[in-house]
Amino acid sequence: MNTEELVGLSLAEAGRLVRAREISPVELTQAHLERIARLDGKINSFITVMDEAAMQQARQAEAELARGERINGQPLGALHGLPIALKDLFETAGVRTTAGSKFFSDYYPEQDAVVTSKLKSAGAILVGKNNMHEIALGLTTVNPHYGACHNPWKLDRVPGGSSGGSAAALAARFCLGAIGSDTGGSIRVPAALCGVVGLKPTYGRVSLRGVIPLSWNLDHAGPMARQVLDVALLLQIIAGYDPEDPVSVDVPVDDYLLGIQRGVAGWRIILAEDDYFEHTHPEIAQAVRQAAKVLEEAGAKIETAPLPGARDAALNNGMIVVSDAAAFHAERLHDQPEGFGADVLQRLQIGAALPLVDYIRARRSQVEMRRQFARLFEKCDLLLLPTTPIAAPPISGPDALELARWLTRYTAPFNLTGLPALSLPCGFTSDGLPIGLQMVARPWGEARLLQAGYAFEQATDWRFRQPELM
């Protein structure tokens, strides 16, 4: 295979070929690193490229394959020899972890985050740490300290945030999978804007130990890739109870691959439609309605219904995010406010000034909304809605920041409620920008969510589209 063919593989395809010894971890890793070196100057999707360490890992992986498909009597990991990237707030032992912040520019953790350790144990090759919105508090990944990240589909557009570098790197074929974090939409929004797949699992499903926090009450870690099956593979690796993480929940991990091909025949699916969605761009609204028809043709029963409380849920999620962020960064905010970028500083100051009574009410609404959505999922198997109301907005211009504020309108309610939510491509605008479809399931319903996403993906060809980068 040539370089372009290697970087165009899915995670699952590459894994099969590596295990069959039809391609090697060294050539696969080298192909991705060469592409990063050649093209990431245009995208700026990485803060740190771990090229030397990645090649060392790749050579070790290749040697282990040569000795046989077992290491110390154990089978090779599911990600053996496969290039993966990490959002730069997952701690990596001995490798700089910045959280996109000036304050962490020289932070070299002594230990790996739990997620990092699980990826390494599964044999993943870590090619680098992705660019992100500063401290994860924003939707553009226009980072004042490490430079703006650009959307591979149109370089003058944002990739979304805060996991913008992760989504951009996937769309640009710089890695086969990535791990992001999501506090108001930070996995799903960039996945939608860059035309890839991103999953925010149920709150407590993936350990946050070793992840630099934004909000202790709303942060989620989750997988990103170019296809649903690949997201399922990554989730299988990183999911699980961590007794040392206070918000981790001891619920058994499903086999996310076992039933992924079973389809949605007989499912009851609700397409959310009410005045909350009236500001959705017409091309996005039409693409989501067409996606519902695809699932209907696959045997699901589609109904339209309002999404009561979504507006308040999004607002309350926003209040909790900025308040929690202000609490975590309180000392830095007090002593060195000039160390933050202008947009992040403004949000932190809003969070610090928020009256306690408003914060308490927001937390109370969180409990109420969880119960409300629990009742909704007594009546249906899946909820459908757009991931974002608009496609990728411009990086600069008079309306750039205002447009960015719209991006979490449809994602933030599911951080507040902690529900699992998946974004996957469902079309393109007339300007050639990706459109994201959001699927939401009941708590711990990741397997069903991936099953529905896979059924939609197999009935369409959006996953095969890719940006042209020269």
C-alpha positions as CSV (number, residue, x, y, z in Angstrom):
1,M,0.0,0.0,0.0
2,N,1.1,3.6,-0.7
3,T,1.0,6.3,1.9
4,E,-2.4,7.7,0.8
5,E,-4.0,4.2,1.0
6,L,-2.5,3.7,4.5
7,V,-3.8,6.9,6.0
8,G,-7.2,6.3,4.3
9,L,-7.8,3.1,6.2
10,S,-10.4,2.9,9.0
11,L,-9.2,1.8,12.4
12,A,-10.9,-1.6,12.1
13,E,-9.4,-2.2,8.6
14,A,-5.9,-1.2,9.7
15,G,-6.1,-3.5,12.8
16,R,-7.1,-6.4,10.6
17,L,-4.3,-5.8,8.2
18,V,-1.7,-5.4,10.9
19,R,-2.8,-8.6,12.6
20,A,-2.7,-10.4,9.2
21,R,0.8,-8.9,8.7
22,E,-0.3,-7.4,5.4
23,I,0.9,-4.0,6.7
24,S,3.3,-3.2,9.4
25,P,3.0,-0.8,12.4
26,V,6.2,0.9,11.3
27,E,4.9,1.7,7.8
28,L,1.5,2.7,9.1
29,T,2.9,5.0,11.7
30,Q,5.5,6.5,9.3
31,A,2.7,7.2,6.8
32,H,0.7,9.2,9.4
33,L,3.8,11.1,10.7
34,E,4.9,12.0,7.2
35,R,1.4,13.3,6.4
36,I,1.4,15.4,9.7
37,A,4.8,16.8,8.8
38,R,3.6,17.7,5.3
39,L,0.2,19.1,5.9
40,D,-0.4,20.0,9.6
41,G,1.2,23.4,9.0
42,K,-2.1,24.3,7.3
43,I,-4.3,22.7,9.9
44,N,-2.4,23.1,13.2
45,S,-4.2,20.2,14.7
46,F,-1.3,19.2,17.0
47,I,0.3,21.0,19.9
48,T,2.9,18.2,20.3
49,V,3.8,15.6,17.7
50,M,5.4,12.5,19.4
51,D,7.3,11.4,16.3
52,E,10.3,9.8,17.9
53,A,8.4,8.1,20.6
54,A,5.7,6.9,18.1
55,M,8.3,5.4,15.8
56,Q,9.9,3.6,18.8
57,Q,6.6,2.2,19.8
58,A,5.9,1.2,16.2
59,R,9.2,-0.7,16.0
60,Q,8.4,-2.5,19.3
61,A,4.9,-3.4,18.1
62,E,6.4,-4.8,14.9
63,A,8.9,-6.9,16.8
64,E,6.1,-8.2,19.0
65,L,4.1,-9.2,16.0
66,A,7.2,-11.0,14.6
67,R,7.5,-13.1,17.7
68,G,3.9,-14.2,17.5
69,E,0.5,-12.8,18.4
70,R,0.9,-13.1,22.1
71,I,2.8,-11.0,24.7
72,N,3.7,-12.6,28.0
73,G,1.0,-15.3,27.2
74,Q,-1.6,-12.7,26.5
75,P,-3.2,-11.8,23.1
76,L,-2.1,-8.7,21.4
77,G,-4.2,-5.6,22.2
78,A,-7.0,-4.6,19.9
79,L,-5.2,-1.4,19.0
80,H,-1.8,-3.0,18.5
81,G,0.3,-0.9,16.1
82,L,-2.4,1.6,15.3
83,P,-1.8,5.4,15.4
84,I,-4.0,7.3,17.8
85,A,-4.0,10.9,19.0
86,L,-5.0,12.5,22.4
87,K,-6.6,15.8,23.1
88,D,-3.9,17.7,25.0
89,L,-5.6,17.6,28.4
90,F,-5.1,13.8,28.9
91,E,-1.9,13.4,30.9
92,T,1.0,11.6,29.3
93,A,3.9,10.5,31.4
94,G,7.0,12.6,30.4
95,V,5.2,14.3,27.6
96,R,4.0,17.9,27.8
97,T,0.3,18.2,28.6
98,T,-0.8,21.8,28.1
99,A,-4.7,21.8,28.2
100,G,-4.2,24.5,25.5
101,S,-3.1,26.9,28.2
102,K,-0.1,29.1,28.9
103,F,-0.2,28.0,32.5
104,F,0.5,24.4,31.6
105,S,3.0,25.0,28.9
106,D,5.8,23.3,30.9
107,Y,3.7,20.6,32.6
108,Y,5.2,17.2,32.1
109,P,3.1,14.7,34.1
110,E,4.8,11.9,36.0
111,Q,1.9,9.4,35.2
112,D,-0.4,8.6,32.4
113,A,-4.1,9.4,32.6
114,V,-6.2,6.2,33.0
115,V,-7.4,6.6,29.4
116,T,-3.8,7.0,28.2
117,S,-2.7,3.9,30.1
118,K,-5.6,1.8,28.6
119,L,-4.7,2.9,25.1
120,K,-1.1,1.9,25.6
121,S,-2.1,-1.4,27.1
122,A,-4.2,-2.1,24.0
123,G,-1.1,-1.5,21.9
124,A,-1.9,2.0,20.5
125,I,0.8,4.1,19.0
126,L,0.4,7.7,20.4
127,V,1.4,10.0,17.6
128,G,0.7,13.3,19.4
129,K,-1.4,15.7,21.5
130,N,-4.1,17.6,19.7
131,N,-4.7,21.3,19.7
132,M,-7.8,22.5,21.6
133,H,-9.6,25.5,22.8
134,E,-7.8,27.0,25.8
135,I,-8.6,25.0,29.0
136,A,-11.4,23.4,26.9
137,L,-13.6,26.5,27.5
138,G,-14.8,27.4,24.0
139,L,-16.1,26.1,20.7
140,T,-13.6,27.4,18.1
141,T,-10.1,26.1,18.9
142,V,-8.8,29.5,18.0
143,N,-6.1,29.2,20.6
144,P,-4.1,32.4,21.5
145,H,-1.2,30.4,22.8
146,Y,-0.7,27.6,20.3
147,G,-2.4,29.1,17.2
148,A,-5.8,28.6,15.6
149,C,-6.8,25.2,14.4
150,H,-8.3,25.2,10.9
151,N,-11.1,23.0,9.5
152,P,-9.7,20.7,6.8
153,W,-12.9,21.1,4.7
154,K,-12.4,24.9,4.5
155,L,-9.3,26.4,6.1
156,D,-11.0,29.7,6.9
157,R,-13.5,27.9,9.1
158,V,-13.3,26.7,12.7
159,P,-13.1,23.0,13.4
160,G,-15.3,23.4,16.4
161,G,-14.1,22.9,20.0
162,S,-13.0,22.3,22.4
163,S,-11.7,19.0,20.8
164,G,-11.2,20.8,17.5
165,G,-7.7,19.5,16.9
166,S,-8.8,15.9,17.4
167,A,-11.6,16.2,14.9
168,A,-9.4,18.1,12.4
169,A,-6.6,15.5,12.7
170,L,-9.1,12.7,11.9
171,A,-10.6,14.5,9.0
172,A,-7.1,15.3,7.6
173,R,-6.1,11.6,7.9
174,F,-3.4,12.3,10.5
175,C,-4.5,9.5,12.8
176,L,-6.9,6.6,12.9
177,G,-8.6,7.5,16.1
178,A,-8.6,10.1,18.8
179,I,-9.8,10.7,22.3
180,G,-11.6,14.0,23.2
181,S,-13.5,15.5,26.1
182,D,-17.0,16.9,26.2
183,T,-18.5,19.3,28.7
184,G,-21.1,21.1,26.6
185,G,-20.5,19.5,23.2
186,S,-16.7,19.4,22.8
187,I,-16.6,16.0,21.2
188,R,-19.8,16.2,19.2
189,V,-19.5,19.7,17.9
190,P,-16.1,19.3,16.2
191,A,-17.1,15.9,15.0
192,A,-20.1,17.5,13.3
193,L,-18.1,20.4,11.8
194,C,-15.3,18.2,10.6
195,G,-17.4,15.3,9.2
196,V,-16.2,12.6,11.6
197,V,-17.9,10.5,14.4
198,G,-17.7,11.4,18.0
199,L,-19.3,9.8,21.1
200,K,-20.0,11.4,24.5
201,P,-20.6,8.4,26.7
202,T,-22.8,8.3,29.8
203,Y,-21.4,10.4,32.6
204,G,-19.2,8.1,34.7
205,R,-18.6,5.6,31.9
206,V,-15.0,6.6,31.1
207,S,-12.5,7.5,33.8
208,L,-11.5,11.2,34.1
209,R,-8.5,10.5,36.4
210,G,-5.5,12.2,34.8
211,V,-7.7,14.5,32.7
212,I,-7.2,18.3,33.4
213,P,-10.7,19.3,34.3
214,L,-13.0,22.0,33.1
215,S,-16.1,21.1,35.1
216,W,-16.0,18.4,37.7
217,N,-19.8,17.9,37.3
218,L,-20.1,17.8,33.5
219,D,-16.8,16.6,32.0
220,H,-17.0,13.4,29.8
221,A,-14.2,11.7,28.0
222,G,-15.0,9.8,24.8
223,P,-13.8,8.4,21.5
224,M,-13.6,10.0,18.0
225,A,-12.9,8.3,14.7
226,R,-14.0,8.4,11.0
227,Q,-16.5,5.5,11.3
228,V,-18.9,4.2,13.9
229,L,-17.3,0.8,14.2
230,D,-14.0,2.5,15.0
231,V,-15.6,4.5,17.8
232,A,-17.0,1.3,19.2
233,L,-13.5,-0.3,19.2
234,L,-12.1,2.7,21.1
235,L,-14.9,2.8,23.6
236,Q,-14.4,-0.9,24.3
237,I,-10.9,-0.1,25.3
238,I,-11.4,3.0,27.5
239,A,-14.8,2.3,29.2
240,G,-14.9,0.9,32.6
241,Y,-15.2,1.6,36.3
242,D,-12.3,3.3,38.1
243,P,-12.6,3.2,41.9
244,E,-10.1,6.0,42.2
245,D,-12.2,8.4,40.1
246,P,-15.0,9.9,42.3
247,V,-17.5,10.3,39.4
248,S,-16.8,6.9,37.8
249,V,-19.9,4.6,38.1
250,D,-19.6,0.8,38.6
251,V,-21.9,-0.4,35.8
252,P,-20.9,-3.4,33.7
253,V,-19.4,-2.6,30.3
254,D,-21.3,-4.0,27.4
255,D,-19.7,-5.6,24.4
256,Y,-20.1,-2.7,21.9
257,L,-19.1,-4.8,18.9
258,L,-21.2,-7.9,19.4
259,G,-24.6,-6.6,18.2
260,I,-23.5,-3.5,16.3
261,Q,-24.8,-5.0,13.0
262,R,-28.3,-5.9,14.3
263,G,-30.0,-2.8,12.9
264,V,-33.0,-0.8,14.1
265,A,-36.0,-2.8,12.9
266,G,-38.9,-2.3,15.3
267,W,-37.3,0.6,17.2
268,R,-39.3,3.6,18.2
269,I,-37.3,6.7,17.4
270,I,-38.3,10.3,18.2
271,L,-37.2,13.1,15.9
272,A,-37.1,16.3,18.0
273,E,-39.1,19.1,16.5
274,D,-40.4,22.3,18.2
275,D,-39.7,26.0,18.3
276,Y,-36.3,25.4,19.9
277,F,-35.1,24.2,16.6
278,E,-36.5,27.1,14.5
279,H,-33.1,28.7,14.1
280,T,-31.5,25.5,12.6
281,H,-30.1,26.2,9.1
282,P,-32.6,24.9,6.5
283,E,-30.0,22.6,4.9
284,I,-29.2,21.0,8.3
285,A,-32.8,20.6,9.2
286,Q,-33.5,18.9,5.8
287,A,-30.4,16.6,6.2
288,V,-31.6,15.5,9.6
289,R,-35.1,14.8,8.4
290,Q,-33.6,12.8,5.5
291,A,-31.5,10.8,8.0
292,A,-34.7,10.0,9.9
293,K,-36.2,8.6,6.7
294,V,-33.1,6.4,6.2
295,L,-33.7,4.9,9.6
296,E,-37.4,4.5,8.8
297,E,-36.5,2.6,5.7
298,A,-34.3,0.4,7.9
299,G,-37.4,-0.6,9.9
300,A,-37.7,1.9,12.6
301,K,-40.9,3.8,13.5
302,I,-40.2,7.5,13.4
303,E,-42.3,10.0,15.4
304,T,-41.8,13.7,15.9
305,A,-42.1,15.2,19.3
306,P,-41.0,18.4,21.2
307,L,-37.9,18.5,23.4
308,P,-39.3,20.2,26.5
309,G,-36.8,22.0,28.8
310,A,-33.9,21.9,26.3
311,R,-33.5,25.7,26.3
312,D,-33.2,25.8,30.1
313,A,-31.0,22.7,30.1
314,A,-28.5,24.4,27.8
315,L,-28.5,27.6,29.8
316,N,-28.0,25.8,33.1
317,N,-25.3,23.6,31.7
318,G,-23.5,26.8,30.6
319,M,-23.8,28.3,34.1
320,I,-22.3,25.2,35.7
321,V,-19.5,25.0,33.2
322,V,-18.2,28.6,33.8
323,S,-18.7,28.4,37.6
324,D,-16.8,25.1,37.9
325,A,-14.1,26.3,35.6
326,A,-13.7,29.5,37.7
327,A,-13.4,27.3,40.8
328,F,-10.7,25.1,39.3
329,H,-8.7,28.1,38.0
330,A,-9.5,30.4,40.9
331,E,-5.8,31.0,42.0
332,R,-4.7,31.6,38.4
333,L,-7.7,33.8,37.7
334,H,-6.9,35.9,40.8
335,D,-3.1,36.1,40.5
336,Q,-2.5,36.1,36.7
337,P,-5.7,36.9,34.8
338,E,-3.5,38.2,31.9
339,G,-2.4,34.6,31.3
340,F,-5.7,33.7,29.8
341,G,-7.0,34.5,26.4
342,A,-9.6,37.3,26.2
343,D,-12.6,35.0,25.5
344,V,-11.7,32.5,28.1
345,L,-11.0,35.2,30.7
346,Q,-14.4,36.7,30.1
347,R,-16.1,33.4,30.6
348,L,-14.1,32.7,33.8
349,Q,-15.0,36.1,35.2
350,I,-18.7,35.5,34.5
351,G,-18.4,32.1,36.3
352,A,-16.6,33.7,39.3
353,A,-19.3,36.3,39.6
354,L,-22.3,34.0,39.2
355,P,-24.5,34.2,42.3
356,L,-24.5,31.1,44.4
357,V,-28.3,30.9,44.3
358,D,-28.2,30.7,40.5
359,Y,-25.6,27.9,40.7
360,I,-27.8,26.0,43.2
361,R,-30.8,26.3,40.9
362,A,-28.8,25.1,37.9
363,R,-27.7,22.0,39.8
364,R,-31.3,21.4,40.9
365,S,-32.4,21.6,37.3
366,Q,-29.9,19.0,36.5
367,V,-31.7,16.5,38.7
368,E,-35.1,17.5,37.3
369,M,-33.9,17.2,33.7
370,R,-32.4,13.7,34.3
371,R,-35.8,12.5,35.5
372,Q,-37.6,14.1,32.6
373,F,-35.4,12.4,30.0
374,A,-35.7,9.1,31.9
375,R,-39.5,9.4,31.3
376,L,-38.9,10.2,27.6
377,F,-36.8,7.0,27.1
378,E,-39.5,4.9,28.7
379,K,-41.4,5.7,25.4
380,C,-38.7,5.4,22.8
381,D,-35.4,3.7,21.9
382,L,-33.6,6.7,20.5
383,L,-33.8,10.5,20.1
384,L,-32.7,12.3,16.9
385,L,-31.8,15.9,16.4
386,P,-29.1,18.0,14.7
387,T,-25.7,18.1,16.4
388,T,-25.4,21.9,15.6
389,P,-27.8,24.4,14.2
390,I,-25.2,25.8,11.8
391,A,-22.2,24.5,9.9
392,A,-18.6,25.5,10.6
393,P,-18.5,29.3,11.1
394,P,-15.6,31.5,10.0
395,I,-12.4,31.7,12.1
396,S,-12.4,35.5,11.9
397,G,-14.9,38.2,11.1
398,P,-17.4,40.4,12.9
399,D,-19.9,37.6,13.6
400,A,-17.4,34.7,14.2
401,L,-17.6,34.7,18.0
402,E,-21.4,35.2,18.1
403,L,-21.9,32.4,15.6
404,A,-19.7,30.1,17.8
405,R,-22.1,30.6,20.7
406,W,-24.8,28.8,18.8
407,L,-22.8,25.6,18.5
408,T,-23.7,24.0,21.8
409,R,-27.4,24.8,21.6
410,Y,-28.3,21.1,20.8
411,T,-25.5,19.3,22.6
412,A,-25.3,20.9,26.1
413,P,-28.6,19.5,27.4
414,F,-27.1,16.0,27.2
415,N,-24.1,17.0,29.3
416,L,-26.4,18.3,32.0
417,T,-28.3,15.1,31.9
418,G,-25.3,12.9,31.4
419,L,-26.9,10.9,28.6
420,P,-24.9,9.2,25.9
421,A,-24.9,11.0,22.6
422,L,-23.3,10.3,19.2
423,S,-22.6,12.7,16.3
424,L,-22.0,11.3,12.9
425,P,-22.0,12.8,9.4
426,C,-25.4,13.0,7.6
427,G,-24.7,15.3,4.7
428,F,-23.0,18.5,3.4
429,T,-24.2,22.0,2.9
430,S,-24.2,23.7,-0.5
431,D,-20.9,25.2,0.6
432,G,-19.3,21.8,1.0
433,L,-19.3,21.8,4.9
434,P,-20.2,18.7,6.9
435,I,-23.5,18.3,8.7
436,G,-23.8,16.3,11.9
437,L,-26.7,14.1,13.0
438,Q,-27.0,13.6,16.8
439,M,-28.4,10.4,18.3
440,V,-29.2,10.2,22.1
441,A,-30.0,7.1,24.1
442,R,-30.9,6.3,27.7
443,P,-28.2,6.1,30.4
444,W,-25.6,3.3,29.7
445,G,-27.2,2.8,26.2
446,E,-23.9,3.2,24.3
447,A,-24.3,-0.2,22.6
448,R,-27.7,0.6,21.3
449,L,-26.5,4.1,20.2
450,L,-23.6,2.6,18.3
451,Q,-26.0,0.0,16.7
452,A,-28.2,2.8,15.4
453,G,-25.3,4.8,14.2
454,Y,-23.8,1.9,12.4
455,A,-27.2,1.1,10.7
456,F,-27.4,4.7,9.4
457,E,-23.8,4.8,8.4
458,Q,-24.1,1.5,6.4
459,A,-27.1,2.8,4.5
460,T,-25.3,6.0,3.4
461,D,-21.9,6.9,2.0
462,W,-21.0,10.1,3.9
463,R,-18.2,8.3,5.7
464,F,-16.3,8.0,2.4
465,R,-16.1,11.7,1.7
466,Q,-12.9,13.4,2.6
467,P,-11.4,16.9,2.3
468,E,-8.9,17.6,-0.4
469,L,-5.6,18.7,1.1
470,M,-2.6,19.4,-1.1
